[in-house]
Amino acid sequence: NVTKRYNEIVAVNNMNLTIAKGEIFALLGPNGSGKSTTLKMLMGLVQPTTGEISVLGLDVLKDPVAVKEQVGYVPESPNIYEFLTGIEYLDFIADIYGVPTAEKQQRITEYLKALQLEGREGDMINSYSDGMKKKISLISAFLHKPKLLILDEPLNALDPRSARIVKDLLHELKSQGVTTILSTHVLEIAEALCNRIAIMYQGNI
């Protein structure tokens, strides 16, 4: 029974939704339908006007930090520290999540290779293309081995080959029990990636 109002605008209207462990689940709908607001409420970044949200058995409103420790989040327009190099940024994010040093280096190297950023990790992020910035933000969401991924338009700005790699990565993580909730306004992406889809329109499913 989650509702979110911004003054007179009802962004999400009395939503009821259950997503199972290991699902790749899409919120599909046009811009302004409430998808991003829903994802931000799951992250505890936006508080619902009414209703309750439980993520991984935790109350998002009462225990937002515990939720964030177990979730990897990529907003639609990631706000990255652009005056760091790629490797500095990933190192920083891994430290925030408390990833052990040995594992940190291994995971960063693996994901840089998988997403074809090897050789560019020493460059300043402000020199990256939009697609490269998206890849860095995706890697930063994967690094701490989250149980849940919340991805807002995750394939935006990616070329077809990179999009294919990300799809394969998400399916690999699904096989390890990781749940993914993503938003998209592109039907083909939802069809190619997801087990189940909720269509949103004007705040309603």
Secondary structure, DSSP 8 states (H G I E B T S, - for coil): -EEEEETTEEEEEEE-----TT-EEEEE--TTSSHHHHHHHHHTSS--SB---EETTEETTT-HHHHHHHEEEE-SS----TTSBHHHHHHHHHHHTT--HHHHHHHHHHHHHHTT-TTTTTSBGGGS-HHHHHHHHHHHHHTT--SEEEEESTTTT--HHHHHHHHHHHHHHHHTT-EEEEEES-HHHHHHH-SEEEE-BTTB-
